């Protein structure tokens, strides 16, 4: 049996609750994922295991401490991701780089993977960014955070969030209410992301004053959008004609982010997807960037990553 080692690691500067999680859930996940025993007292975290386990755990703990030191809560998904993939050599959160600080929000929002960091960087430096990747990679969430940040810093005067109203294998036609009530279920995820980043009363006021607009993609026709941060979400369900219409709305001092998942096209014919078309015809245009997020960028529950992997293997098999 391999000899057991004990290593003490300093976690100074990291809020113990943000690091350990509620009921020490993150420490329990560390023990499960790496086969070590862990205890934390004050600014010291003690790891017990064989030499290889302790060495791996020390690297993962350092990555988690970097997250906690920025004021961001560590999640069990962070622990799982670092244990599976290792900590990026240049931790996305080292020194708080890429951190999105929003007014009225006690915590900062920050990219948690290398792919997310490159995506946020592209949004900061490029007029049109196309983010392609599976569910749970933070495509929409980070884009909305960057939009709220841009408006808070007065870089843009308004935010426009659009989605194609395409039924995902279900019909919403039977739902009661006017057109707005019928399309609201499609737009709900955008409201959810916004409400996570702004106090509810501020969201409501911005919607009333139309400094934030959440609308079906069809409402964009015939408009020129200047001084705006415009996000098209679920873009795999925009047709080629809708996508062309949307991209040509770009006005002076505007930024566009298009997000989508090519594996979830709900259009009758997959080849009608505007997202798949622009991926073919637009690369190489200066000022337009394509960012690809993958399974390793999934920051939702670890089962989401496993499910995405299983579906990909089934499709390729």
PyMOL commands that set and color helices and strands:
alter all, ss='L'
color gray80, all
select helices_A, chain A and resi 16-20+22-34+51-69+76-85+94-96+114-125+139-152+179-195+200-208+217-220+235-237+240-247+270-272+274-281+295-297+302-316
alter helices_A, ss='H'
color red, helices_A
select strands_A, chain A and resi 5-10+37-41+44-49+128-132+158-163+212-216+228-233+255-260+288-292
alter strands_A, ss='S'
color yellow, strands_A
deselect
rebuild
show_as cartoon
